[in-house]
Amino acid sequence: MSETRAAMASKILNGIEKYEPQVKAFTSYDPVRIRQDADMASPGPLLGMSVGVKDIIDTVHYPTSHGSPIYAGYHAPSDAACVTQLKTAGAVCVGKTVTTEFAFFSPGPTVNPYDVARTPGGSSSGSAAAVAVGMVDIGLASQTAASLTRPASYCGIVGFKPSYGRYAAAGIKSLAPSFDTLGTMTRDVATAALADGVLKGPTAVPSTFKPQRPSTIGICRTPHWDAAEEATQKAIEKAGVLFSEEVQVTYIDLEDFAEAADLHITIMSYEAAQALGWEYADRRPLLSSQIVGLLEAGKQIDYATYRAALARAEELRCLMADIFANYDVLVAPAAPGEAPLAESGTGSPLFSRLWTLLRLPTVTLPGLTSSSGLPVGVQLLSAYGTDEDLLNWAGWAETILPPRPFPSMCI
């Protein structure tokens, strides 16, 4: 092993040794495998970078349990497409990161690095926490409601959920195929753009990332503004003030989208009841009450109601496309507030249901904090399919917002 690759492996393992006993971000990792993979890493745009893989994503060398005892010890016969892409581009797969049960609500053991009494958010809990403390450079995450955006906000990191369908889903456990979207968690936008160049196609392409100021920004309080805590309301207002010093900023009313959250719940519940049909039929005693409740709610929805929800969702996507004719970027809440205490659960997905329904790309940016000093992210969105533009605009916004705060355990 070269000195450079040996040093990389040692850096990864030193980070795990230092933080993992407290953070509990991983379900599995293997120091021997990490050293082997670092030594054999392919030359490519991600050489020297490390990746944590959410535990609903298949890996051949580590078990994939989907956060459920049903799949304890299960080894997939191959890596998921995204894992293969990242490894081919030179990244080292460090191990599997904790997910909530089937990427829904029932949490794992991971804690928030900023306050271990609080949730890191879900469902991409382990990836968010591992990135926040520097155990990995890239965390693979997914979003079906708010599973990427919310933990990125709570853990003070960058969360990139691309346009629906941008990244390959082969080898990823599905919950609701109308929404399931693979994304990434990183400590800066440049790394998200670098990973995007690898994941967006069968062949990695060089990153074209270049921070760029948008022409117009819409501050979107969303129809659920009254549900936002003071920390989130202040964060959105502060972001608007900062951005307005360089860009035309206006406030936008989205009352026409008030039904979107309920539409999302209907579609997600119906599809989850199908996607997890075997688990419910044959392994129900091993399911949590949260997931059983979701599946039973889905079973009560008839086909006509489901199809009507799909049709209305498509109408709202067209309506949103018209709105983006006047704005480059929308800025919206990423979560209701700061990370709640762990016993309260993983937090509400309310402020992402709309955007997930619309299948838009979104970047959650850190930098702003609550009165208690905990991270409160803001969410930047752009039109469907404008992912590279959004990353460039987010790169600009990253320079306008305050620097991301470091977890106290890293200082």
N, C-alpha and C positions, 0 to 999 in steps of 0.2 A: 504494500500500500504506500502511495506517495505521501510525503509529509503534509501536503495540502489536504488530501482526502482523509488522512488520519486525523488531522486537526478538526476537520468538519465533523467527523463521527464523534470525536471527543467533546466538541462543543454541544452537539445534540444531547449526548448522554449526561454531560455535566448539568445542562438545563433541566433534564428530566429528574436527575438526582436532587437538584436544588428545590424544584417547585412541585413536582408531581405528588409527593406525600401530602401536601396541603391542598393542592388544586383538584386532584383526582380527575384529570381530563381524559385519561386513556383507559380503554377496556383491555388493551393488550399492546405490548411492544416487546422487542427482543434485542438486547444489546449486541448479540452476536450477528443477528441479521442486519442490524443497522450498520455495523462495521463492514460487513460483506457488501451491502448495497452501496455504501459510500465508495468503497474501493472499485466496484464494478459500474458505477454510474456512467451513463452514456454522455458523450459530449453533446451539448445543446444549450438552448437559451436559458434553461433552468438549472444548469450545472452549478452546484454549490448551494442549492436551496433545498429546504426540507418541507415535507407535506404531512399533515395529519388527515386521516381519512375517516369521515363520519361513518358510524357503524351501521348504516343501512346500505353501504356501498361495498360491493364484493372485492375481496382481496384473496389471492391464492395462498399467501403465506401467513395470514392472520385470520382467526375466526370472525364471522359476520353474524352477530346475534340479534340485530335489529332492536336492541334494547329490551328483549323479551326472553324469558326462560324457555320459551318454545324452541328457540334456535340456539340455545347455549351450546357452544362447541362446534357449531356448524362451519364447515370449511367449503367455500365455493370452489368449483373446479378451475376457475380462471379469474383474473382481475377484471373489474369493470372497465369499460372503454376509457373513462376519464383517468383512471389510475394508470392504465397502459400509456395513454398520451403523456401524462406528466413524467412517468419514469423514462419513457423514450426521449423526452426533452432534457433529461439529466437530473431530475429531482429525486431525492431519496425519500421513500415512504417510511416514516418513522413508526407508524402503528395506527391502531384504530382508536377513534375518539368517541366519547360517550354521546349517545343520543337518547332522547326520551323514547318511550315505548312506541315503536313503529312511527317515529317522527310526529307523535301527537303530544299529549300533555303529561303523562305519568313520568316524573323526572328520575334521572340517575343521580349518582353521588357527587357530581361536579359542583364546585362552589365558585362564587364570583371572586376574582382576584383582588377586587377593590374593597371587598367586605365579605369575609367568608361566611357571614350569617345570611347573606343574600343570594338569590338565584342568579346564575349566569344567563338566564333565559333559555328558551328551548324553541325548537328541538335540537338545534346544532350547538348544544351546550359545551361539549368537550373541545370542539374545534375553536370556538370563540375564546375559551379560557386559555387554551394552549397557545394561540396566537398572541393573546394579550400579554402574557408573561415571557414570550420569546422562545417557547419550547419548539415551535415550528414557525416557518416563514409564511406558509400558506395552509389554510384550513379548508378542506372540502366540506361544503355545507349544502343544504337543500332547503327549498321553501315550497310549502303547499298552502300555507296561510301567512305566517309571519316568522317562520322557523330560522331564517337567516337574519332578517332585518332587526328583530327584537334583541337577540343576543349580541349582535354587533353594537347596538346602542348601549346595552347594559354593560358591556365589557370594554367600551372605549376603543373600538377598532373600526376599520373600514369593512363594510359588507357589500359585495357586489352580487346582486341577483340580475342576471341578464334577461333579455327578452325571452319569453317562453319559446322553447325549442332550439335555442342557440347552441346548447351543449348536448352531446349524446347522453341518453339516459340508460343505455344498455348496462345491465349489471347493478341497477339501483332499485331497491324495493319501492314499489309504487304504493301510494296512499289514495291519491285522486288524480288520475292521468290528465284531466283537463287543466291542472295547475302545477303538478310536480315540476320543479325547476332546479337544476343543479347550479350552484354558485360558489363563490370563494370568499374567504375571510383573510384579510391581510392587515399589516400595520400602516400601509400607505397605499395611495391610489396607483402609483407606478407599478407596484408588484401585482396588483389586480390586473392591470393592463398587460403586463408581461404574461401572466397566466392565461389571460383571454386569448392571446395570440397562439397559445398552445391548444386550448380547449375548443376553440370555435370551428375547427376543421380537422380533417384526417391527417393533414401535414402541418406542423408548426410553422408559423410565419413570424418574422421579426415584429416587435412591437412598434407601432407608429405613434405611441403616446406622446402628446405634446400639450401641456396645460394651455387652455384657451378660454378667454373670457366670453361668456355667452352674451347675446345681444339683449335678451329680455328674460326676466325671471318673474314667475307668478308665485306669490306666497299663498299657499293653500292650507287653510285651517282645517279643511275637510268638514263633512256634515256632523262630525262627532267631537267638535271642539270642546263642548261642555264636559266631555269625559276625560279631557287632558288635564293632568295635574299641573300645578303652578310651575314646576320645573320645566315641563315640556312647553308650556305656553311662553315662558320667558325665553327658552332656547330658540323657538321659532321667531319670536319678535327680535331677539338679538341678532340672529342670522340675517333677518330682513334688513336691519339697520346696517350691518357690516357690508352686505352685498350692495345695498343701495348707494354706497359711496363710490361705486365704480360702474354699476349697471342699472338700467331702468328696471325698477321693481314696482309691481302693482299687486294688489290683493285680489284673489279670484274666489268666486262663490261656486261651490259644487253641490248645491242643494239638489240638483237634478240627479245626483248619484246617491241619494240617501238610502235607496233600496239595495245598493250593491253588496253591503255586508251580509244581508239576509240571503241574497242570491248565491253568494259564495258558500254560505253554510249549507244551503240546500244541495248544491251541486257536489260539494265536498262530501257531505254525509252519504248521499246516494252512491257515489263512486267508491267511497271507502267500504261500504257494506258489500260491494262486489269484490274489491281488491283483497279484502281480508276475509273472504267468505269461508275458506277452509279453516283458518284459525278459529273463527267463531263457531263453525259447525263441529269441529273435531277437538279443539283445544281450549274451549271457553273457560274452564276453571283456571287456566294459566294467564288469562287476560285481566288487565286492570279494570276497575269500574269505569274509569274514564273512557277507555277504548270501547268497552261493551256499550256504554251509553251512546257513543257516536254511531256504532254499527246498528244498534236497534233503532235509533232515530232515522238512519238512512233507509232501513227496511220499511218504515212507515210512509215513505215518499213514493207516490206512484209515478209511472213512466211519463204521463202527460205533464205532471208538475215539473219533473226534471227537464223535459224537453222545452217547456215554456221558459224555465230559468236559463237554459242554454241560449235560447233565442234572444231573451232580453239582455243577457250578458253581451251578446254580439252587437246589439243595438247601442249599448253603452260604450263599447269599444269604438264604434263609428263616431259617436258623439265626442269622445275624448280626442279622437284624431282631429276633429274640427277645432278643438280648443288649442291643440298644439300648433295650429297654423299661426297662432299669435304669440306663442311663447317657445323659447328654446328649452327652458327648464322650469319645472315646478319644485317648490320646496315645501315639505310636509312633515308632520310629526313621524318619528320612527317607532315610538312606543308611548304609552300613556304617561310615563314619568321615569324616575330613576328605578333601578332594580328593586323589586319588592323583597321582603324577607322570605327566606326559602320555604317556610311553612305555609306561605300564601300561594305557592305554586310558581309557575314559570312566567307569569305575567299574561296580560290580555293581548290577543292578536288583532284587536279592533282596528288599529291604525294602518294595518297592511292588507286587510281583506279586500278593500277596494282595488288597490293597485295589483294584487295578485289576480283578482278576477279579470282585470283589464290586460294582464299579461305584459305589463310595461317593464322596461329595465329600470333598476333603481340602485343608487349608491348611497349607503348610510355612512355619514362622516362623523368622526369624533371631534372633540375639542371643547365643547361646551359642557358645563357641569351644573348640578343642582346646588342648593345652598349648603348641603352637607359635603360637597366636593365629589359626589359620585357622577360618573359619565351620563350624559344625556345626548344622544345622537340626533342628527337631523337627516332627513331623507331627501335626496335629489332624484327627480324622475324626468324622463324625456320620452318622446314618441317611440312607439314600437319599432324595433329594428335600428334605432339610432345609438346603439350601444357604444361604439367607438367615440362618437361625439360626446356622449354622456360622460365617459371616462375622462376625456379631455377637459370638459367643463368642470367635472368634479376635481380634477387636478388643480384647476384655478381656484375653486372654492376652498380647497384644502389649505391654500396659502393665505386665504382671507380669514378663516376661522382660527381660533387659538390653537396652539400645538396640543396634540392628544396628551392627556395626563397619564403619568405612569402609575401602575398599581403600587401601593405602599410596600408590598413585599419585594418589589424590584428596585427599590431605592436604597 
